Amino acid sequence: MELQRHIVTIVVEDIEAAFNPVSELIHKFAPHVLMRVGYPMRDRNVSVIFLIMEADLDILGSFSGKLGQIRSVKVKTMTLKL
């Protein structure tokens, strides 16, 4: 499959419960991550993470599916048309 670039937005609604599993999963898929930006809102116990990834759709689906199984995590993906 062809490699494409994707934007992945991750909202962690409970930092204490979900941040470590999310970080471990991002680390596991690190070879596909081109950029990572995080915005922690500790006063609200929420964190937003933006990723730019280069991967085929199978890898992106595996990554976003595993993120979606983590409690207190919401994920959205968008494939860039370059």
Backbone hydrogen bonds, N-H to C=O, Kabsch-Sander energy under -0.5 kcal/mol:
donor,donor_aa,acceptor,acceptor_aa,energy
4,Q,55,A,-2.1
6,H,53,M,-2.7
7,I,78,M,-3.1
8,V,51,L,-2.5
9,T,76,K,-2.9
10,I,8,V,-0.5
10,I,49,I,-3.0
11,V,74,K,-3.0
12,V,10,I,-0.6
12,V,47,S,-3.4
13,E,11,V,-0.7
13,E,72,S,-3.4
14,D,72,S,-0.6
15,I,45,N,-1.1
18,A,14,D,-2.7
19,F,15,I,-1.9
22,V,18,A,-2.0
23,S,19,F,-2.6
24,E,20,N,-2.5
25,L,21,P,-1.9
26,I,22,V,-2.5
27,H,23,S,-2.3
28,K,24,E,-2.0
29,F,25,L,-1.6
30,A,27,H,-1.3
32,H,29,F,-2.2
33,V,30,A,-1.4
34,L,32,H,-0.6
34,L,52,I,-3.2
35,M,52,I,-1.6
37,V,50,F,-2.6
39,Y,48,V,-3.1
41,M,46,V,-3.5
44,R,41,M,-2.0
45,N,41,M,-0.6
45,N,42,R,-0.6
46,V,41,M,-1.7
47,S,12,V,-2.2
48,V,39,Y,-1.9
49,I,10,I,-2.8
50,F,37,V,-3.3
51,L,8,V,-2.6
52,I,35,M,-2.0
53,M,6,H,-2.5
53,M,51,L,-0.5
54,E,32,H,-2.7
55,A,4,Q,-2.3
55,A,53,M,-0.5
60,L,56,D,-2.3
61,G,57,L,-2.4
62,S,58,D,-2.2
63,F,59,I,-2.7
64,S,60,L,-2.9
65,G,61,G,-2.2
66,K,62,S,-2.1
67,L,63,F,-2.1
68,G,64,S,-2.3
69,Q,65,G,-0.8
70,I,67,L,-1.6
73,V,70,I,-1.3
74,K,11,V,-2.4
76,K,9,T,-2.3
78,M,7,I,-2.1
80,L,5,R,-2.8
82,L,80,L,-1.0
